[in-house]
Amino acid sequence: MKLSFVKMHGAGNDYIYFDCFKQSIDNPNELAIKLSDRHFGIGGDGIVLICPSDVADAKMRMFNADGSEGRMCGNAIRCVGKYIYDSGIAKKDVVYIETLSGIKRLELKIDGEKAVGATVDMGRAILEPEKLPALFTGESVINQSALFGGKEYAVTLVSMGNPHCVVFVDEVDNIEIEKIGPLFERSPLFPERINTEFIKILARNSLQMRVWERGSGETLACGTGACAAAVAACLNGHCDKGETVTVKLRGGNLDIVYTDESVKMTGAAEEVFRGEVEV
């Protein structure tokens, strides 16, 4: 059986997208593992199914490179918004996408006949550790010490529909993320694993970030992770609520605005190529 796909990325966070308005996929977990391989597959951080929805313009289902299903992906959802606009599924500037973390509102940036980016209302940041889930006490975890691999780190926990552990460091370029990332991801403190952001403060409202994503390893960008980083930076006094926080990732920049009511993320969405794959 042949499946048509579109390769897209947001800030280098690349996924293989399938239009499930036109075709059906019965084994997305296995397909994600097979196709995400950068040597023997198409290559990507996972796959995304763009599906019909009874409550929104489209439904997004995303699967990590290890086959696990994610609840939300901030970079992928911008690409979904681009696809449904460009393909005519929803030819309007504001679209709504159903996810496992709820319905998200996207304000699309249009250039000519194409969507080139979006501002996504990611909803409210969740700080209660039991909702991530994480085995910490209290109403929130802000700059709290915990041991990972026998070393003490100060962590701030944020959920943006998926769980994040934010760590502020003096230098991000030289950290051994392939060694350190799995220590956080698979720590018993996080029963459902965790995404981890390592953050350097560049200036007021400017951050540099590397991310270790559960199920995918290091990726060039993570939209929900950038949101969590901005929230954590505000909570720790490094950035200002209500102001634009620029998060510099390896694949590009994202702009985040954090308020008590919501977190809004703005970034690009780009198509790379289209093709067919035999499965």
PAZAPA-4460 file (N, C-alpha, C; in steps of 0.05 Angstrom, whole numbers, plus 32768, in hexadecimal, padded with zeros to 4 digits):
% residues 279
    n_x    n_y    n_z   ca_x   ca_y   ca_z    c_x    c_y    c_z   seq   type   mol
   8011   7FE8   8000   8000   8000   8000   8012   8019   8000     1      M     A
   800A   802C   7FEF   8019   8045   7FEF   800A   805B   7FFE     2      K     A
   8019   806B   800E   800E   8081   801C   801C   809B   8013     3      L     A
   800B   80AF   800E   8016   80CA   8008   801D   80D9   8022     4      S     A
   8033   80E8   8021   803B   80F6   8039   8046   8112   8031     5      F     A
   8047   8123   8045   8054   813D   8042   8068   8140   8059     6      V     A
   8081   8147   8052   8095   814C   8066   8095   816A   806C     7      K     A
   8091   8171   8086   8090   818D   808E   80A0   8190   80A8     8      M     A
   80A8   81A9   80AE   80B5   81AE   80C7   80AE   81CA   80D2     9      H     A
   80B0   81CC   80EC   80AE   81E5   80FA   80C7   81E9   810A    10      G     A
   80D8   81FC   8103   80F1   8202   8110   8103   81E9   8111    11      A     A
   8101   81D9   80FC   8112   81C1   80FA   8107   81A8   8107    12      G     A
   80F0   81AB   8115   80E2   8194   8122   80D2   8187   810C    13      N     A
   80DC   8172   80FF   80D1   8167   80E7   80C1   814E   80EB    14      D     A
   80AA   814E   80DE   8098   8136   80DF   808F   812F   80C3    15      Y     A
   8086   8116   80C0   807A   810C   80A8   805C   810D   80AB    16      I     A
   804E   811C   809A   8032   8121   809D   8022   8111   8089    17      Y     A
   800C   8105   8093   7FFA   80F6   8082   7FDE   8102   8083    18      F     A
   7FD3   8107   806B   7FB8   8112   8069   7FA4   80FB   806B    19      D     A
   7F98   80F9   8083   7F85   80E3   8088   7F68   80EB   8081    20      C     A
   7F65   8102   8074   7F4C   8108   8067   7F49   80F7   804D    21      F     A
   7F60   80EF   8042   7F61   80E1   8028   7F6A   80C4   802B    22      K     A
   7F76   80BC   8041   7F81   80A1   8044   7F7F   809A   8061    23      Q     A
   7F80   8080   8066   7F7E   8076   8082   7F98   8068   8089    24      S     A
   7F9F   806A   80A3   7FB7   805D   80AD   7FB0   804E   80C6    25      I     A
   7FB5   8034   80C5   7FAC   8022   80DB   7FC2   801D   80F0    26      D     A
   7FDB   8021   80E8   7FF2   801A   80FA   8005   8031   80FE    27      N     A
   7FFB   8048   8109   800D   8060   810B   8025   805C   811D    28      P     A
   8022   804C   8132   8039   8047   8144   8050   803A   8135    29      N     A
   804A   8024   8127   805F   8016   8117   806A   8027   8101    30      E     A
   8058   8036   80F4   805F   8047   80DE   8073   805D   80E7    31      L     A
   806E   8068   80FF   807F   807D   8109   809C   8073   810E    32      A     A
   809E   805B   8119   80B8   804F   811D   80C7   804A   8103    33      I     A
   80B8   803F   80F0   80C4   8038   80D6   80CD   8051   80C6    34      K     A
   80BB   8064   80C4   80C0   807A   80B1   80D1   8090   80BD    35      L     A
   80D2   8092   80D8   80E2   80A8   80E4   8100   80A3   80E2    36      S     A
   8108   808A   80DE   8124   8084   80DC   8131   8094   80C6    37      D     A
   8146   80A2   80CD   8153   80B5   80BA   8166   80A7   80A6    38      R     A
   816A   808D   80AA   817C   807E   8098   816C   806B   8087    39      H     A
   8158   805E   8093   8149   8049   8085   812C   8051   8080    40      F     A
   8124   8068   8088   8108   8072   8083   8109   808D   8075    41      G     A
   80F3   809C   8078   80F2   80B7   806D   8102   80CA   807E    42      I     A
   8101   80C6   8098   810F   80D7   80AB   80FE   80EC   80B7    43      G     A
   80FD   80EE   80D2   80EE   8102   80DF   80ED   80FD   80FD    44      G     A
   80E1   8110   810C   80DE   810D   8128   80C5   80FD   812F    45      D     A
   80B6   80F5   811B   809E   80E5   811E   808C   80E8   8107    46      G     A
   8073   80DF   810A   805E   80E3   80F5   8046   80F2   8101    47      I     A
   8037   80FF   80F0   801F   810D   80F8   8009   8106   80E5    48      V     A
   7FF2   80FE   80F1   7FDA   80F9   80E1   7FC8   8111   80E2    49      L     A
   7FC0   811B   80CB   7FAD   8131   80C9   7F92   8125   80C2    50      I     A
   7F80   8126   80D6   7F67   8116   80D4   7F4E   8128   80D5    51      C     A
   7F37   811E   80CB   7F1F   812D   80CF   7F18   812F   80ED    52      P     A
   7F09   8144   80F4   7F00   8148   810F   7EE3   8151   8110    53      S     A
   7ED5   8148   8125   7EB9   8150   8129   7EB7   816A   8138    54      D     A
   7ECD   8174   8143   7ECC   818B   8155   7EDF   81A2   814C    55      V     A
   7EEF   819D   8137   7F03   81B1   812E   7F07   81AF   8110    56      A     A
   7F18   81BF   8105   7F1D   81BE   80E8   7F2C   81A5   80E1    57      D     A
   7F3C   819A   80F3   7F4B   8181   80EE   7F54   8177   8109    58      A     A
   7F5C   815E   810A   7F67   8151   8122   7F84   8149   811C    59      K     A
   7F95   814E   812F   7FB1   8146   812D   7FB7   812F   8140    60      M     A
   7FC4   811A   8135   7FCF   8105   8145   7FEC   8103   813F    61      R     A
   7FFD   8104   8153   801A   8103   814E   8027   80EC   815D    62      M     A
   803A   80DF   814F   8047   80C8   815A   8065   80CD   8159    63      F     A
   8073   80C9   816F   808F   80CD   8171   809F   80B8   8162    64      N     A
   80B9   80BC   815F   80C9   80AA   8150   80CA   808E   815C    65      A     A
   80C4   808B   8176   80C4   8071   8182   80A8   8064   8181    66      D     A
   8095   8071   8174   807A   8065   8171   8066   806E   8185    67      G     A
   806F   807B   819A   805D   8084   81AF   804D   809C   81A5    68      S     A
   8034   809E   81AE   8023   80B4   81A5   8026   80CB   81B8    69      E     A
   802A   80E3   81AD   802C   80FB   81BD   8011   810A   81BF    70      G     A
   800E   8119   81D4   7FF5   8128   81D8   7FF4   8142   81C8    71      R     A
   800C   814E   81C4   800C   8168   81B7   8028   816E   81AD    72      M     A
   802A   817D   8197   8043   8186   818C   8040   81A1   8180    73      C     A
   804C   81B5   818C   8048   81D1   8184   8053   81D7   8168    74      G     A
   8069   81CA   8160   8073   81CF   8145   8063   81C0   8130    75      N     A
   805A   81A8   8137   804A   8198   8124   802F   81A5   811F    76      A     A
   8023   81B1   8133   8008   81BB   812F   8008   81D3   811C    77      I     A
   801F   81E3   811C   8021   81F8   8109   8021   81ED   80EC    78      R     A
   802F   81D7   80E9   8030   81CA   80CE   8015   81BF   80C6    79      C     A
   8006   81B4   80DA   7FEB   81AB   80D4   7FDA   81C2   80CB    80      V     A
   7FDC   81D9   80D9   7FCD   81F1   80D0   7FD4   81F9   80B4    81      G     A
   7FEE   81F8   80AE   7FF7   81FF   8092   7FEB   81EC   807E    82      K     A
   7FEB   81D2   8084   7FE2   81BE   8071   7FC4   81C2   806B    83      Y     A
   7FB4   81C5   8080   7F97   81C6   807B   7F90   81E0   806D    84      I     A
   7FA0   81F5   8070   7F9B   820E   8061   7FA4   820A   8044    85      Y     A
   7FBD   8201   8040   7FC8   81FF   8025   7FB8   81EC   8014    86      D     A
   7FAE   81D6   8020   7F9F   81C2   8011   7F82   81C8   800D    87      S     A
   7F78   81DD   801B   7F5C   81E4   8018   7F49   81D7   802B    88      G     A
   7F53   81C7   803E   7F42   81BB   8052   7F34   81D0   8062    89      I     A
   7F43   81E5   8069   7F38   81FB   8079   7F46   8215   806F    90      A     A
   7F3B   8222   805C   7F47   823A   804F   7F3F   8253   805E    91      K     A
   7F4A   8256   8076   7F44   826D   8087   7F5C   8273   8099    92      K     A
   7F5D   828C   80A2   7F74   8295   80B1   7F76   828A   80CD    93      D     A
   7F5F   8283   80D8   7F5E   8278   80F3   7F53   825C   80F1    94      V     A
   7F62   8248   80FB   7F59   822C   80FA   7F5B   8220   8116    95      V     A
   7F4C   820B   811A   7F4C   81FC   8133   7F54   81DF   812E    96      Y     A
   7F66   81D6   813F   7F71   81BB   813C   7F6B   81AB   8156    97      I     A
   7F5F   8194   8153   7F5A   8182   816A   7F73   8172   8170    98      E     A
   7F7B   8171   8189   7F92   8161   8192   7F8A   8151   81AB    99      T     A
   7F9B   8140   81B4   7F96   8132   81CD   7F98   8144   81E5   100      L     A
   7FA3   815C   81E1   7FA4   8171   81F6   7F8E   8186   81F2   101      S     A
   7F7A   8180   81E2   7F64   8193   81DE   7F65   81A0   81C3   102      G     A
   7F53   81B3   81BE   7F51   81C1   81A5   7F62   81DA   81A6   103      I     A
   7F73   81DD   8192   7F86   81F4   8192   7F7E   8207   817B   104      K     A
   7F80   8221   8181   7F79   8236   816E   7F93   8240   8161   105      R     A
   7F93   8241   8146   7FAA   824B   8137   7FA3   8263   8127   106      L     A
   7FB3   8278   8129   7FB1   828F   8117   7FC7   828C   8102   107      E     A
   7FBF   8286   80EA   7FD2   8280   80D5   7FDE   829A   80C9   108      L     A
   7FF8   8298   80C2   8005   82AE   80B3   8005   82A5   8096   109      K     A
   7FF9   82B6   8085   7FF5   82AF   8069   8008   82C0   8058   110      I     A
   8015   82B4   8045   8026   82C2   8032   801D   82B8   8016   111      D     A
   800F   82C9   8007   8004   82C1   7FEE   7FEE   82AC   7FF1   112      G     A
   7FF2   8295   7FE6   7FDE   827F   7FE8   7FE5   826A   7FFD   113      E     A
   7FFB   826F   800C   8005   825A   801E   8006   8265   803B   114      K     A
   8002   8253   804E   8007   8259   806A   8024   8254   806F   115      A     A
   8031   8267   807D   804E   8264   8081   8055   8263   809F   116      V     A
   8041   8265   80B0   8046   8263   80CD   802C   8268   80DC   117      G     A
   802E   8269   80F6   8015   826B   8106   801C   8274   8122   118      A     A
   8009   8281   812E   8009   8286   814B   7FF4   8273   8157   119      T     A
   7FFE   8262   816A   7FED   824D   8175   7FE7   8254   8192   120      V     A
   7FCD   8254   8199   7FC5   8257   81B5   7FC8   823B   81C2   121      D     A
   7FDC   8238   81D2   7FE2   821D   81DD   7FD3   8217   81F7   122      M     A
   7FC3   822B   8200   7FB4   8227   8218   7FC4   822F   8231   123      G     A
   7FBA   8229   8248   7FC7   8231   8261   7FDD   821E   8268   124      R     A
   7FF2   8228   8273   8008   8217   827E   7FFE   820A   8297   125      A     A
   8005   81F0   829A   7FFD   81E0   82B1   8015   81DC   82C2   126      I     A
   8013   81E3   82DC   802B   81E2   82ED   8029   81CD   8303   127      L     A
   8011   81C2   8308   800E   81AE   831D   801C   8194   8315   128      E     A
   802F   818B   8326   803F   8173   831E   802F   815A   8319   129      P     A
   8019   8157   8328   800A   813E   8324   7FFC   813D   8309   130      E     A
   7FFA   8154   82FB   7FED   8154   82E1   8000   814F   82CB   131      K     A
   801B   814E   82D1   802E   8149   82BA   802D   812B   82B0   132      L     A
   8030   8116   82C1   8033   8115   82DE   8050   8115   82E5   133      P     A
   8055   811E   82FE   8070   811E   830A   806E   8119   8328   134      A     A
   8080   810A   8332   807F   8102   834F   808C   8118   8360   135      L     A
   8081   8130   835F   8089   8146   8371   8071   814E   8381   136      F     A
   8075   815B   8397   805F   8166   83A7   805C   8184   83A3   137      T     A
   8046   818F   83AB   8041   81AB   83A9   8030   81B3   8391   138      G     A
   8029   81CC   8390   8018   81D6   837A   8028   81DB   8360   139      E     A
   8042   81DE   8363   8053   81E2   834B   8070   81DA   8353   140      S     A
   8080   81D6   833E   809C   81CF   8342   80AC   81E4   8333   141      V     A
   80B7   81F7   8341   80C6   820E   8336   80E2   820F   8343   142      I     A
   80F7   820B   8332   8112   820C   833C   8117   81F9   8354   143      N     A
   810D   81E1   8351   810E   81CD   8367   8124   81B8   8360   144      Q     A
   8134   81B1   8374   814A   819E   8370   8140   8181   836E   145      S     A
   814D   8172   835C   8147   8156   8359   8160   8148   834D   146      A     A
   8162   812E   8353   8179   811F   834A   8173   8110   8330   147      L     A
   8186   8112   831D   8184   8103   8304   81A0   80F8   82FE   148      F     A
   81A2   80DE   82FD   81BC   80D2   82F9   81D0   80D8   830F   149      G     A
   81C6   80DC   8327   81D7   80E2   833E   81E0   80FF   8340   150      G     A
   81D7   8110   832D   81DE   812C   832E   81C6   813D   8334   151      K     A
   81CA   8153   8343   81B3   8164   834B   81AF   817A   8336   152      E     A
   8195   817D   832E   818D   8192   831B   8176   81A1   8327   153      Y     A
   8174   81BB   8321   815D   81CB   8328   8149   81CB   8311   154      A     A
   8131   81C1   8315   811E   81BD   8300   8104   81CD   8304   155      V     A
   80F8   81D5   82EE   80DD   81E1   82EE   80CC   81D1   82DC   156      T     A
   80B4   81C9   82E5   80A3   81B7   82D6   808B   81C7   82CB   157      L     A
   8085   81C2   82B1   806F   81CF   82A3   8062   81BA   8291   158      V     A
   8048   81BA   8290   803A   81AB   827B   802C   81BE   8268   159      S     A
   8030   81B8   824E   8022   81C7   8239   8010   81B3   8229   160      M     A
   8004   81A1   8239   7FF5   818B   822D   8006   8172   822B   161      G     A
   8020   8176   822D   8034   8160   8231   8049   816A   8245   162      N     A
   8057   8158   8252   8067   8160   826A   8083   8169   8262   163      P     A
   808D   817E   8271   80A7   8189   826C   80B6   818F   8286   164      H     A
   80D0   8189   8285   80E2   818F   829B   80F6   81A3   8291   165      C     A
   80F7   81BB   829C   8108   81D0   8292   8120   81D4   82A6   166      V     A
   8138   81D4   829A   8151   81D6   82AA   8161   81EE   829F   167      V     A
   8168   8201   82B0   8178   8217   82A8   8195   8211   82AC   168      F     A
   81A5   8215   8297   81C1   820E   8297   81D2   8226   828D   169      V     A
   81EC   8226   8293   81FD   823B   828B   8204   823A   826D   170      D     A
   8204   8221   8263   820C   821D   8247   81FD   8205   823C   171      E     A
   81F1   8208   8224   81E1   81F2   8219   81F0   81E4   8202   172      V     A
   8201   81F2   81F4   820E   81E6   81DD   821F   81CE   81E3   173      D     A
   822B   81CD   81FB   823E   81B8   8201   8233   81A3   8215   174      N     A
   8219   81A4   821B   820F   8190   822D   820D   8175   821F   175      I     A
   8211   8160   822E   820F   8145   8223   81F2   813B   8223   176      E     A
   81E2   8147   8210   81C6   8142   8212   81BE   8125   820C   177      I     A
   81CE   8117   81FC   81C8   80FB   81F6   81CB   80EA   820F   178      E     A
   81DC   80F3   8222   81E0   80E5   823B   81CD   80EE   8251   179      K     A
   81C9   8108   8252   81B9   8114   8268   819B   8111   8262   180      I     A
   8193   8115   8249   8176   8115   8242   8167   80FC   824B   181      G     A
   8172   80E4   8245   8164   80CC   824E   8161   80C9   826D   182      P     A
   8174   80D5   827C   8172   80D4   8299   8159   80E3   82A3   183      L     A
   8152   80F8   8295   8139   8107   829C   8121   80F8   8291   184      F     A
   8122   80F1   8277   810B   80E5   826A   8101   80CD   8279   185      E     A
   8113   80BC   8282   810B   80A2   828E   810E   80A2   82AD   186      R     A
   8110   80B9   82B9   8112   80BB   82D6   80F8   80B0   82E2   187      S     A
   80F9   80A1   82F8   80E1   8099   8306   80D0   80B0   8311   188      P     A
   80DB   80C8   8312   80CB   80DF   831A   80B6   80E6   8306   189      L     A
   80B8   80DB   82ED   80A5   80E1   82D8   809A   80C7   82CD   190      F     A
   8083   80BE   82D8   8078   80A4   82D1   8072   80A0   82B3   191      P     A
   806C   80B7   82A5   8066   80B5   8288   807C   80C1   8277   192      E     A
   8094   80C2   8283   80AB   80CE   8276   80A8   80ED   8273   193      R     A
   80BC   80FB   826A   80BC   8118   826A   80CC   8123   8253   194      I     A
   80C5   813A   8249   80D5   814A   8236   80E6   815C   8247   195      N     A
   80FF   8160   823F   8111   8170   824F   811E   8186   823E   196      T     A
   811C   819F   8249   8128   81B6   823B   813F   81C1   824C   197      E     A
   8156   81C4   823E   816E   81D0   824B   8170   81ED   8240   198      F     A
   816F   8200   8252   816C   821C   824B   8183   822D   8255   199      I     A
   818D   823E   8242   81A0   8253   8249   8192   826E   8247   200      K     A
   8195   827F   825B   818A   829A   8259   819E   82AC   8249   201      I     A
   8194   82B6   8233   81A5   82C7   8222   81A3   82E4   822A   202      L     A
   818A   82EC   822F   8184   8308   8237   8168   8308   8242   203      A     A
   815F   831F   824B   8143   8321   8254   8131   8319   823D   204      R     A
   8120   8305   8241   810C   82FC   822D   8119   82EF   8214   205      N     A
   8131   82E4   8218   813F   82D6   8202   814C   82BD   820E   206      S     A
   8146   82A6   8202   814F   828C   820C   815B   827C   81F6   207      L     A
   816F   826B   81FD   817A   8257   81EB   8172   823C   81F6   208      Q     A
   816A   8229   81E5   815F   8210   81EF   8168   81F8   81DE   209      M     A
   816D   81E3   81EC   816F   81C8   81E0   815B   81B6   81EE   210      R     A
   8150   81A3   81DF   813B   8193   81EA   813F   8176   81E5   211      V     A
   8138   8166   81F9   8138   8149   81F7   811B   8141   81F9   212      W     A
   8110   8137   81E3   80F3   8130   81E3   80EF   8112   81E9   213      E     A
   80DC   810D   81FA   80D6   80F0   8200   80CD   80E3   81E6   214      R     A
   80D9   80CC   81E1   80D1   80BC   81CA   80E0   80C3   81B0   215      G     A
   80EE   80DA   81B0   80FC   80E2   8197   8119   80EA   819C   216      S     A
   8121   80EF   81B4   813C   80F8   81B9   813F   8116   81B4   217      G     A
   8158   811F   81AE   815B   813B   81A8   814E   8142   818D   218      E     A
   813F   8158   818D   8134   8162   8174   813D   817F   8171   219      T     A
   813B   818A   8159   8144   81A5   8153   8132   81BA   8160   220      L     A
   811A   81B2   8166   8107   81C5   8172   80F1   81B6   8180   221      A     A
   80E4   81C3   8192   80CC   81B8   819F   80BA   81D0   81A7   222      C     A
   80A3   81D2   819B   8091   81E9   81A0   8086   81E9   81BC   223      G     A
   807C   81D3   81C5   8072   81D3   81E1   8089   81D7   81F5   224      T     A
   80A1   81CD   81ED   80B8   81D0   81FE   80C1   81EE   8200   225      G     A
   80BF   81FC   81E9   80C5   8219   81E9   80B1   8228   81FB   226      A     A
   8098   8220   81F9   8083   822C   820A   808A   8227   8228   227      C     A
   8090   820E   822E   8097   8207   824A   80B0   8216   8253   228      A     A
   80C3   8219   8242   80DC   8228   8249   80D5   8245   824F   229      A     A
   80C4   8251   823F   80BD   826D   8244   80AE   8270   825E   230      A     A
   809B   825E   8263   808C   825E   827C   809F   825B   8294   231      V     A
   80B1   8248   8292   80C3   8243   82A8   80D6   825B   82AC   232      A     A
   80DE   8268   8296   80F0   827F   8299   80E1   8297   82A6   233      A     A
   80C7   829A   82A0   80B8   82AE   82AE   80B4   82A8   82CB   234      C     A
   80AE   828F   82D1   80AA   8287   82ED   80C4   828A   82FE   235      L     A
   80DB   8287   82F1   80F5   828A   82FF   8100   82A6   82FD   236      N     A
   80F1   82B9   82F2   80F9   82D5   82F2   810C   82DD   82DC   237      G     A
   8110   82CC   82C7   8123   82D2   82B2   8115   82E1   829B   238      H     A
   80FB   82DE   8298   80EC   82EA   8282   80D2   82F6   828E   239      C     A
   80C4   8305   827D   80AD   8314   8286   8093   8309   827A   240      D     A
   807F   8305   828C   8065   82FC   8284   8059   8312   8272   241      K     A
   804B   8309   825D   803D   831B   824B   804F   8327   8236   242      G     A
   8069   8322   8237   807C   832C   8223   8084   8315   8211   243      E     A
   808D   831B   81F9   8097   8307   81E6   80B2   82FC   81F0   244      T     A
   80B3   82E2   81F3   80CC   82D5   81FA   80D6   82C6   81E1   245      V     A
   80ED   82CC   81D8   80F8   82BE   81C1   8109   82A7   81CA   246      T     A
   8101   828F   81C0   8110   8276   81C7   811F   826E   81AE   247      V     A
   813A   826D   81B1   814B   8266   819B   8152   8248   819C   248      K     A
   8148   8239   8189   814C   821C   8187   8160   8216   8171   249      L     A
   8169   81FD   8170   817C   81F6   815C   8170   81F7   8140   250      R     A
   8156   81F5   813D   8149   81F7   8123   813D   8211   811C   251      G     A
   813F   8225   812E   8133   823F   8129   8127   824B   8142   252      G     A
   811A   8262   8140   810F   8270   8157   80F1   826E   8159   253      N     A
   80E7   826E   8172   80CB   826F   8177   80C6   8286   818A   254      L     A
   80AF   8294   8186   80A8   82AA   8198   8091   82A1   81AA   255      D     A
   8094   82A5   81C4   8080   829C   81D7   8077   82B3   81E8   256      I     A
   805D   82B4   81EE   8051   82C8   8200   8042   82B8   8215   257      V     A
   8049   82BB   822E   803D   82AD   8245   802D   82C0   8256   258      Y     A
   8013   82B9   825A   8002   82C7   826D   7FF4   82B2   827E   259      T     A
   7FE6   82BC   8292   7FD8   82A9   82A4   7FC2   829A   8294   260      D     A
   7FB7   82A7   827F   7FA1   829B   8270   7FAA   8287   825A   261      E     A
   7FC2   828C   824F   7FCB   827B   8239   7FE8   827E   8233   262      S     A
   7FF2   826C   8222   800D   826F   8217   800A   826F   81F9   263      V     A
   8014   8283   81EB   8012   8285   81CE   802D   8282   81C2   264      K     A
   802F   8272   81AD   8048   826C   819F   8046   8274   8182   265      M     A
   805A   8282   8178   805B   828A   815C   8074   827F   814F   266      T     A
   8070   8273   8137   8087   8268   8129   807F   8260   810C   267      G     A
   8093   8259   80FD   8090   8252   80E1   8086   8235   80DD   268      A     A
   807C   822F   80C5   8076   8214   80BD   807E   8212   80A0   269      A     A
   808D   81FD   8099   8098   81FB   807E   8095   81DE   8073   270      E     A
   808D   81DD   805A   808C   81C3   804C   80A7   81BE   8040   271      E     A
   80B0   81A5   8042   80CA   819D   8037   80C6   818E   801C   272      V     A
   80B6   8179   801C   80B1   816A   8004   8099   8158   8007   273      F     A
   808F   814E   7FF1   8078   813B   7FF1   8081   8121   7FE3   274      R     A
   8074   810B   7FEA   807B   80F2   7FDE   8067   80DC   7FE4   275      G     A
   806E   80C4   7FDB   805F   80AC   7FE1   8071   8097   7FED   276      E     A
   8067   8087   7FFF   8078   8073   800C   8068   8059   800C   277      V     A
   8075   8043   8005   806A   8028   8006   806B   801D   8022   278      E     A
   8054   8014   802D   8054   800A   8048   8047   7FEE   8048   279      V     A
***
